[in-house]
Amino acid sequence: MNTTGSSHSGHGAHARKTVNVARSRAWRIVVSIVITLLLAAGYFVADINGVMPGPLTILPAGKTASVLSGSVRSAKSITGSADLNKPIDKNATEAVINTFAATPGLGSDFSLAIADADGKIVDSRAADTPREPASTMKTLTALASSSMLDMGSSFHTDALLDDGVGVAGGDVSESQTQPAGLTLKSDGDMLLGAGQSDPNHINGRAGLATLADETATALKKRNITQVRLKYDDTLFGSVRSPAAIASNNPGNTNFTGISSMAVDGGRQWGGADHDPDLYTEYPELSTTPAHDAAATFGSLLSQRGISVDGDIASDKPAKNAERVATVTSATLSEIMAFTLRHSDNTLIEEFGRLLALKTGAADSPEGATQAVKSRLDKLGIDTTNLHMADCSGLSEGSTLEVKTLVEVQSHNLKTGPGAAAAEGLSIPGLVGTARNRLEDPSAAGLLRVKSGSLDQVTSMAGNVSRKNGGVLAFAVVVNNPQDYGAAKSAVDTFISALAGL
């Protein structure tokens, strides 16, 4: 359009005005669309990198409040646009269940249940019979704790300098004769790294080498070159392990007592190279993970010109001690995903204990299990015949009904707090403890599960995106099978068949 003509007529002026207005509106619309697209793209990038909170966030959202303070953030449903009203054909479920039950070597000591998107059980076998669940018990602790804790918060690990040292006229002279008191304190990070803080991994997101760098710099500014190093491991009281957990912990490879801090969960790799977020082996775990973390920190300080005098002691920091350096962990949501995908017994026990502290329950293994059950009751989960010997399912003596497992998974399909309990579920054929348990390739990507394995237990609980639309939740627990391998294979066949319902 030509709007530069020299006509001075009223009609021409009006026409130019009309054209200018139209063009202005058109440009406003175009600019508006472009800005909207840029904002959307920017949010997508910010979300997936954790700069802004959202359903795609995979990196930390930044420094947040303590994990025991703040409110829980709501999350979107994992079902997306799935047809939640699509019915499940009971004739089809009968066929799948009958095939499973007829497996040679399975035995008769099993329970299973299939529920629709609303949590209504469509079909089941012995659903109200208590069974030992193994690690499917973790799904209960995951839902209870993630529905109460602020899963967007992070753990903080601090270096605390005794009050009055190097502040407000209290600078230590160059002829320092008495070592300053320095305390390593964390509020629960058992996935500290020994190296620099690593933004690309959950395990090691907060690095003790980075903390040592910051600490050494702060101390040298105060002319401090000697410290007496302590570590505060009082957060979880005196009892760190469930009473019966040792029976299923040979070689101390499955569990170590929870502590306020640890490097790599206390795993002792002996120099073996490994991806910090992906374990193919389970090495022996340290029985003194907090002391080990402090010893690592002390060694790193020495390498940076800060000598550590005497033995490293366990003690609280001085009153009003000054924080001179800090590092921040991955978010609790990311740590929960790590916990479930590795079926990490220690970390899930820690989540149970954090729930106990959050709700005012006793700071003990019993307080943790009581807090989990109480929270599930408040969420409307049926906990009939639930007995928790621990929060992980590793200890002997835990029992539950598969109805409880199914209701937890049905809750995972709904919008609201507790979504982190579903984000870390294993995807058969892809990731997690069930990555090698995809029996039918056509079901790839449709199953989200938590597996369980003990000497006389094989179990699975999860949710399924059905091939023909809709979703379902399920749980299956087999105790005392006649042929363990056959029973485990039957579970794999069963869950793949669910995708075809």
C-alpha positions as CSV (number, residue, x, y, z in Angstrom):
1,M,0.0,0.0,0.0
2,N,1.2,3.5,-0.8
3,T,0.6,6.0,2.0
4,T,3.1,8.6,0.9
5,G,0.9,10.4,-1.8
6,S,0.6,14.2,-1.7
7,S,-3.2,14.5,-2.0
8,H,-4.5,17.1,0.4
9,S,-8.2,16.3,-0.1
10,G,-10.2,15.4,3.0
11,H,-11.1,12.0,1.5
12,G,-7.4,11.3,0.8
13,A,-6.5,12.3,4.4
14,H,-9.3,10.1,5.8
15,A,-8.2,7.2,3.6
16,R,-4.6,7.6,4.7
17,K,-5.7,7.7,8.3
18,T,-7.8,4.5,7.8
19,V,-4.9,2.7,6.1
20,N,-2.5,3.8,8.9
21,V,-4.9,2.6,11.6
22,A,-5.4,-0.7,9.8
23,R,-1.7,-1.1,9.3
24,S,-1.0,-0.1,12.9
25,R,-3.5,-2.7,14.1
26,A,-1.9,-5.3,11.8
27,W,1.5,-4.6,13.1
28,R,0.3,-4.7,16.7
29,I,-1.2,-8.1,16.0
30,V,2.0,-9.4,14.4
31,V,4.2,-8.0,17.2
32,S,1.8,-9.5,19.8
33,I,2.0,-12.9,18.2
34,V,5.8,-12.7,17.9
35,I,6.1,-11.7,21.6
36,T,3.7,-14.4,22.7
37,L,5.7,-17.0,20.7
38,L,9.0,-15.7,22.2
39,L,7.6,-15.7,25.7
40,A,6.3,-19.2,25.2
41,A,9.7,-20.3,23.8
42,G,11.5,-18.5,26.6
43,Y,9.3,-20.1,29.2
44,F,9.9,-23.5,27.6
45,V,13.7,-23.0,27.8
46,A,13.6,-21.5,31.3
47,D,11.3,-24.3,32.5
48,I,13.4,-27.2,31.1
49,N,16.5,-25.7,32.5
50,G,14.9,-25.0,35.9
51,V,15.1,-21.2,35.7
52,M,11.4,-21.1,36.1
53,P,9.3,-23.8,37.9
54,G,7.1,-25.9,35.7
55,P,6.3,-29.5,34.6
56,L,9.4,-29.7,32.4
57,T,12.0,-28.6,35.0
58,I,15.0,-30.9,35.1
59,L,17.5,-28.6,36.7
60,P,17.3,-26.8,40.1
61,A,15.1,-23.7,40.3
62,G,17.7,-22.0,42.5
63,K,18.2,-21.4,46.2
64,T,15.1,-22.1,48.1
65,A,13.9,-22.4,51.7
66,S,14.6,-25.3,54.0
67,V,13.0,-28.6,53.0
68,L,11.1,-28.6,56.2
69,S,9.5,-25.2,55.7
70,G,7.2,-23.7,53.0
71,S,4.1,-25.1,51.4
72,V,3.8,-27.8,48.8
73,R,3.5,-26.8,45.2
74,S,0.7,-28.3,43.1
75,A,1.7,-30.1,39.9
76,K,-0.1,-31.0,36.7
77,S,-1.4,-34.5,36.1
78,I,1.0,-36.9,34.3
79,T,-1.9,-38.2,32.2
80,G,-2.0,-35.1,29.9
81,S,-4.9,-35.3,27.5
82,A,-5.6,-39.0,28.0
83,D,-9.2,-40.1,27.9
84,L,-9.7,-40.8,31.6
85,N,-13.3,-42.0,31.0
86,K,-12.4,-44.9,28.6
87,P,-13.8,-48.0,30.2
88,I,-11.8,-51.2,30.8
89,D,-13.2,-54.4,29.4
90,K,-13.5,-56.9,32.3
91,N,-13.5,-59.8,29.9
92,A,-10.1,-58.7,28.7
93,T,-8.8,-58.3,32.2
94,E,-10.1,-61.8,33.1
95,A,-8.1,-63.2,30.2
96,V,-4.9,-61.4,31.2
97,I,-5.3,-62.5,34.9
98,N,-6.0,-66.1,34.0
99,T,-2.9,-66.3,31.8
100,F,-0.8,-64.9,34.7
101,A,-2.4,-67.3,37.2
102,A,-1.7,-70.3,35.0
103,T,2.0,-69.7,34.9
104,P,3.9,-72.9,35.9
105,G,6.0,-72.2,39.1
106,L,4.0,-69.1,40.1
107,G,2.4,-70.8,43.1
108,S,-0.8,-69.7,44.7
109,D,0.6,-67.0,47.1
110,F,-0.1,-63.9,45.0
111,S,-2.4,-60.9,44.8
112,L,-3.1,-58.4,42.0
113,A,-5.5,-55.6,41.2
114,I,-6.3,-53.5,38.1
115,A,-8.0,-50.1,38.6
116,D,-9.4,-47.4,36.3
117,A,-8.4,-43.8,36.2
118,D,-10.7,-43.0,39.1
119,G,-9.1,-45.7,41.3
120,K,-12.0,-48.1,41.1
121,I,-10.8,-51.7,41.0
122,V,-12.1,-53.3,37.8
123,D,-10.6,-56.8,38.5
124,S,-8.5,-58.4,41.1
125,R,-7.4,-61.6,42.9
126,A,-6.9,-61.8,46.6
127,A,-6.7,-58.0,46.8
128,D,-7.4,-57.9,50.5
129,T,-4.8,-60.5,51.5
130,P,-1.7,-59.0,53.2
131,R,1.5,-59.7,51.3
132,E,5.1,-58.8,51.7
133,P,5.6,-56.0,49.1
134,A,9.5,-55.6,48.9
135,S,10.4,-52.3,47.3
136,T,7.0,-51.4,46.1
137,M,6.6,-50.2,49.6
138,K,8.7,-47.2,48.5
139,T,5.7,-45.9,46.5
140,L,3.8,-45.3,49.7
141,T,6.7,-43.3,51.3
142,A,7.2,-41.4,48.1
143,L,3.6,-40.3,47.9
144,A,3.3,-39.5,51.6
145,S,6.5,-37.4,51.8
146,S,6.2,-35.6,48.4
147,S,2.7,-34.6,49.3
148,M,3.9,-32.7,52.4
149,L,7.5,-31.6,51.7
150,D,8.3,-28.7,49.4
151,M,9.7,-30.8,46.5
152,G,11.0,-27.6,44.8
153,S,13.3,-26.9,47.8
154,S,16.9,-28.1,48.1
155,F,19.4,-29.2,50.8
156,H,22.1,-26.8,51.9
157,T,25.5,-27.7,53.1
158,D,27.3,-25.0,55.0
159,A,30.7,-24.2,56.4
160,L,30.1,-22.3,59.7
161,L,32.9,-20.3,61.4
162,D,32.7,-19.9,65.2
163,D,31.1,-16.7,66.2
164,G,33.5,-13.8,66.9
165,V,36.3,-15.1,64.7
166,G,37.2,-12.9,61.8
167,V,34.2,-10.5,62.1
168,A,33.7,-7.0,63.5
169,G,37.2,-6.4,64.8
170,G,37.8,-10.0,65.7
171,D,40.2,-10.7,62.8
172,V,42.8,-13.3,63.6
173,S,46.4,-11.9,63.2
174,E,49.0,-13.4,61.0
175,S,50.5,-15.0,64.1
176,Q,47.4,-17.1,64.7
177,T,48.1,-19.5,67.6
178,Q,44.7,-21.1,68.2
179,P,42.9,-22.8,65.3
180,A,39.5,-21.3,64.6
181,G,36.5,-23.5,64.9
182,L,34.8,-24.6,61.7
183,T,31.7,-26.8,61.4
184,L,30.4,-28.7,58.3
185,K,26.6,-28.8,58.5
186,S,24.0,-30.0,56.1
187,D,20.2,-30.5,56.4
188,G,20.2,-33.8,54.7
189,D,22.3,-33.9,51.5
190,M,23.4,-37.5,51.2
191,L,24.3,-37.0,47.5
192,L,27.2,-34.6,48.0
193,G,30.0,-34.8,45.5
194,A,33.7,-34.9,46.4
195,G,34.5,-32.6,43.4
196,Q,33.2,-29.4,42.1
197,S,29.4,-28.8,42.1
198,D,28.0,-30.5,39.1
199,P,24.9,-28.9,37.5
200,N,24.6,-31.8,35.0
201,H,23.9,-34.4,37.6
202,I,21.6,-35.0,40.6
203,N,24.2,-37.0,42.5
204,G,27.0,-34.4,43.1
205,R,25.0,-31.3,42.3
206,A,26.5,-29.8,45.5
207,G,30.3,-30.4,45.5
208,L,32.6,-30.3,48.5
209,A,35.4,-29.0,46.4
210,T,33.4,-26.0,45.5
211,L,32.5,-25.6,49.2
212,A,36.2,-25.9,50.1
213,D,37.1,-23.2,47.5
214,E,34.6,-20.7,48.9
215,T,35.5,-21.6,52.5
216,A,39.3,-21.2,51.9
217,T,38.8,-17.9,50.2
218,A,36.6,-16.6,53.1
219,L,39.1,-17.8,55.8
220,K,42.1,-16.3,54.1
221,K,40.4,-13.0,54.0
222,R,40.2,-13.2,57.8
223,N,43.9,-14.3,58.0
224,I,42.8,-17.8,59.1
225,T,45.0,-20.7,58.0
226,Q,44.3,-23.2,60.7
227,V,40.9,-24.7,61.8
228,R,39.5,-27.3,64.1
229,L,37.0,-29.1,62.0
230,K,33.7,-30.4,63.3
231,Y,30.6,-31.8,61.6
232,D,27.0,-31.6,62.8
233,D,25.2,-34.9,62.3
234,T,22.5,-34.5,64.9
235,L,19.5,-33.9,62.5
236,F,18.2,-37.5,62.6
237,G,18.6,-38.3,66.3
238,S,20.4,-41.4,67.6
239,V,18.6,-44.2,65.9
240,R,19.3,-44.2,62.1
241,S,18.3,-47.7,61.0
242,P,15.0,-49.7,61.2
243,A,15.3,-52.5,63.7
244,A,15.0,-55.5,61.2
245,I,16.8,-54.0,58.1
246,A,20.1,-55.8,58.6
247,S,18.5,-59.2,57.7
248,N,18.3,-58.2,54.0
249,N,21.5,-56.1,53.9
250,P,24.4,-58.6,53.3
251,G,27.7,-56.9,52.9
252,N,26.1,-53.6,53.8
253,T,25.3,-53.0,50.0
254,N,21.6,-52.3,50.3
255,F,21.4,-49.8,53.1
256,T,23.4,-47.6,55.5
257,G,22.0,-45.5,58.4
258,I,20.6,-42.2,57.3
259,S,22.7,-39.1,58.1
260,S,22.6,-35.4,57.6
261,M,25.3,-35.6,54.9
262,A,27.2,-38.2,52.8
263,V,29.3,-38.3,49.6
264,D,27.5,-40.3,46.9
265,G,25.2,-41.9,49.4
266,G,28.1,-43.4,51.2
267,R,29.0,-45.7,48.3
268,Q,32.6,-46.9,48.4
269,W,33.6,-47.5,44.8
270,G,37.3,-48.1,45.5
271,G,38.3,-45.8,42.6
272,A,36.1,-47.4,40.0
273,D,34.8,-45.0,37.4
274,H,31.0,-44.6,37.1
275,D,28.3,-42.2,36.1
276,P,27.1,-40.6,39.3
277,D,23.5,-40.8,38.2
278,L,23.5,-44.3,36.8
279,Y,24.6,-47.3,38.8
280,T,25.2,-50.7,37.3
281,E,26.6,-52.1,40.5
282,Y,25.9,-51.6,44.2
283,P,29.2,-51.3,46.2
284,E,29.6,-51.6,49.9
285,L,28.2,-48.6,51.8
286,S,30.1,-46.8,54.5
287,T,28.7,-47.0,58.1
288,T,30.1,-43.5,58.9
289,P,29.0,-41.4,55.9
290,A,28.8,-38.1,57.7
291,H,32.3,-38.5,59.1
292,D,33.6,-39.5,55.7
293,A,32.1,-36.4,54.2
294,A,33.8,-34.2,56.8
295,A,37.1,-36.0,56.3
296,T,36.8,-35.4,52.5
297,F,36.1,-31.7,53.2
298,G,39.1,-31.5,55.6
299,S,41.4,-32.9,53.0
300,L,40.1,-30.5,50.4
301,L,40.7,-27.6,52.7
302,S,44.3,-28.7,53.3
303,Q,44.9,-28.8,49.6
304,R,43.8,-25.1,49.6
305,G,46.2,-24.0,52.3
306,I,43.9,-24.4,55.3
307,S,45.4,-26.9,57.7
308,V,43.0,-29.0,59.8
309,D,44.3,-29.5,63.3
310,G,43.5,-32.6,65.4
311,D,40.8,-35.2,64.8
312,I,37.6,-34.3,63.1
313,A,34.9,-34.3,65.7
314,S,31.2,-34.7,65.7
315,D,29.6,-31.7,67.4
316,K,27.2,-28.8,66.9
317,P,28.5,-25.5,65.7
318,A,29.1,-22.7,68.1
319,K,26.1,-20.5,69.0
320,N,25.6,-17.8,66.4
321,A,28.3,-19.3,64.1
322,E,28.7,-17.4,60.8
323,R,28.1,-19.1,57.5
324,V,31.1,-18.4,55.3
325,A,30.2,-20.8,52.4
326,T,27.4,-22.9,51.1
327,V,26.5,-25.3,48.3
328,T,23.0,-26.4,47.2
329,S,21.7,-29.8,46.2
330,A,19.4,-30.8,43.4
331,T,15.7,-30.2,44.2
332,L,13.9,-32.8,46.4
333,S,11.8,-33.7,43.3
334,E,15.0,-34.7,41.4
335,I,16.3,-36.5,44.4
336,M,13.1,-38.4,44.7
337,A,13.3,-39.4,41.0
338,F,16.9,-40.6,41.6
339,T,15.7,-42.5,44.7
340,L,12.9,-44.4,43.0
341,R,14.9,-45.2,39.8
342,H,17.7,-46.7,41.8
343,S,15.4,-48.1,44.5
344,D,17.7,-46.5,47.0
345,N,16.7,-47.8,50.5
346,T,18.7,-45.2,52.4
347,L,17.3,-42.2,50.6
348,I,13.7,-43.3,50.9
349,E,14.2,-43.9,54.6
350,E,15.5,-40.3,54.8
351,F,12.4,-39.0,53.0
352,G,10.3,-40.9,55.6
353,R,12.3,-39.3,58.4
354,L,12.0,-35.8,56.8
355,L,8.2,-36.3,56.7
356,A,8.3,-37.3,60.4
357,L,10.2,-34.0,61.2
358,K,7.8,-32.0,59.1
359,T,4.7,-33.4,60.7
360,G,6.0,-33.4,64.3
361,A,6.2,-37.2,64.6
362,A,9.0,-38.9,66.5
363,D,12.5,-38.5,65.0
364,S,12.9,-42.3,64.7
365,P,12.3,-45.1,62.2
366,E,9.0,-45.8,64.0
367,G,8.1,-42.1,63.8
368,A,8.8,-42.2,60.0
369,T,6.5,-45.2,59.3
370,Q,3.8,-43.7,61.5
371,A,4.1,-40.4,59.6
372,V,3.8,-42.2,56.2
373,K,0.7,-44.1,57.3
374,S,-0.9,-41.0,58.8
375,R,-0.4,-39.0,55.7
376,L,-1.7,-41.8,53.5
377,D,-4.9,-41.9,55.6
378,K,-5.3,-38.2,55.2
379,L,-5.0,-38.6,51.4
380,G,-7.8,-41.1,51.4
381,I,-5.6,-44.2,50.7
382,D,-6.9,-47.4,52.2
383,T,-4.2,-48.6,54.6
384,T,-6.1,-51.6,56.0
385,N,-3.7,-54.4,57.0
386,L,-0.7,-52.1,56.3
387,H,2.3,-52.9,58.5
388,M,5.5,-51.0,57.8
389,A,8.7,-52.5,59.3
390,D,10.4,-49.6,57.5
391,C,9.8,-47.0,54.8
392,S,11.6,-49.0,52.0
393,G,10.3,-52.5,52.1
394,L,13.8,-53.9,52.7
395,S,13.2,-55.1,56.3
396,E,11.5,-58.4,57.0
397,G,7.9,-58.2,58.3
398,S,6.3,-55.5,56.2
399,T,2.8,-56.4,54.8
400,L,0.1,-54.6,52.8
401,E,-2.8,-55.2,50.5
402,V,-2.4,-54.7,46.8
403,K,-5.4,-52.4,47.1
404,T,-3.2,-49.9,48.9
405,L,-0.5,-50.1,46.2
406,V,-3.2,-49.5,43.5
407,E,-4.7,-46.6,45.3
408,V,-1.3,-44.9,45.5
409,Q,-0.8,-45.3,41.8
410,S,-4.3,-44.0,41.0
411,H,-3.5,-41.0,43.1
412,N,-0.4,-40.5,41.0
413,L,-2.6,-40.1,37.9
414,K,-4.4,-37.1,39.4
415,T,-3.5,-33.5,39.6
416,G,-2.2,-32.2,42.9
417,P,0.7,-32.4,45.4
418,G,2.7,-35.6,45.4
419,A,3.4,-35.7,41.7
420,A,7.1,-36.4,42.5
421,A,6.0,-39.8,43.6
422,A,5.3,-40.6,39.9
423,E,8.1,-38.7,38.2
424,G,10.7,-41.2,39.2
425,L,8.9,-44.4,38.3
426,S,10.9,-46.8,36.1
427,I,10.1,-47.0,32.4
428,P,10.6,-50.6,31.3
429,G,13.0,-50.8,28.4
430,L,14.4,-47.3,29.1
431,V,15.3,-46.3,32.7
432,G,15.3,-47.5,36.3
433,T,15.3,-50.8,38.0
434,A,12.8,-52.2,35.4
435,R,14.7,-51.1,32.4
436,N,15.4,-54.8,31.4
437,R,11.9,-55.9,32.0
438,L,10.1,-54.9,28.9
439,E,8.6,-58.2,27.6
440,D,6.6,-56.7,24.7
441,P,8.3,-54.0,22.6
442,S,4.9,-52.7,21.5
443,A,4.4,-51.5,25.1
444,A,7.6,-49.4,25.1
445,G,7.0,-46.1,26.8
446,L,3.5,-47.0,28.0
447,L,4.4,-48.4,31.4
448,R,5.6,-46.5,34.6
449,V,6.4,-48.9,37.4
450,K,8.1,-49.6,40.7
451,S,9.6,-53.1,41.0
452,G,10.2,-55.0,44.1
453,S,12.6,-58.0,44.7
454,L,13.5,-60.0,47.7
455,D,14.5,-63.7,48.1
456,Q,10.8,-64.8,48.2
457,V,9.1,-61.7,46.8
458,T,8.7,-60.4,43.3
459,S,6.3,-57.4,42.9
460,M,5.4,-54.5,40.6
461,A,3.1,-51.5,40.9
462,G,2.5,-48.7,38.5
463,N,0.3,-47.1,35.9
464,V,-0.2,-47.7,32.2
465,S,-1.1,-45.7,29.1
466,R,-3.3,-48.0,27.2
467,K,-2.7,-48.5,23.5
468,N,-6.4,-47.9,22.6
469,G,-6.6,-44.8,24.8
470,G,-7.2,-44.3,28.5
471,V,-5.1,-45.2,31.5
472,L,-5.1,-47.7,34.4
473,A,-3.3,-48.4,37.6
474,F,-2.2,-51.9,38.7
475,A,-0.3,-53.8,41.4
476,V,0.9,-57.4,41.6
477,V,2.7,-59.1,44.4
478,V,4.0,-62.7,44.5
479,N,5.2,-64.3,47.7
480,N,7.0,-67.6,48.0
481,P,6.9,-68.6,44.3
482,Q,7.8,-72.2,43.4
483,D,10.1,-70.9,40.6
484,Y,11.3,-67.4,41.2
485,G,12.5,-66.8,37.7
486,A,9.2,-68.0,36.2
487,A,7.2,-65.8,38.6
488,K,9.3,-62.7,37.7
489,S,8.9,-63.4,34.0
490,A,5.1,-63.8,34.5
491,V,5.0,-60.4,36.1
492,D,6.8,-58.9,33.1
493,T,4.3,-60.5,30.7
494,F,1.4,-59.4,32.8
495,I,2.3,-55.7,32.9
496,S,3.0,-55.6,29.1
497,A,-0.5,-57.2,28.5
498,L,-2.1,-54.4,30.5
499,A,-1.2,-51.9,27.8
500,G,-3.5,-53.8,25.4
501,L,-6.6,-53.5,27.6
